[in-house]
Amino acid sequence: MAKVKNTGLHQLLNIAIWITGILVSLAVGFGMISGTLPIWFIPDVITAIAGWIVIVLTLLGVIIAIVEKTGG
């Protein structure tokens, strides 16, 4: 398999995809908390708790990724 060079465009695309994933995760988490995004057959309280878990893990993942990238 051919190895892809890590060009500036490739890095920019990776960052754009990473930010899009973060925004989608936060939108889903906040939608679950507010009740805008219900899950059938699961009580609203459990959905809200799952939404908080999504948000906390997303933010934790962002912090860990930034720390790893900066070499900390």
Summary of the structure (lengths in Angstrom):
residues: 72
radius of gyration: 16.4
end to end distance: 32.4
largest distance: 48.7
contacts: 153
relative contact order: 0.11
helix: 75%
strand: 0%
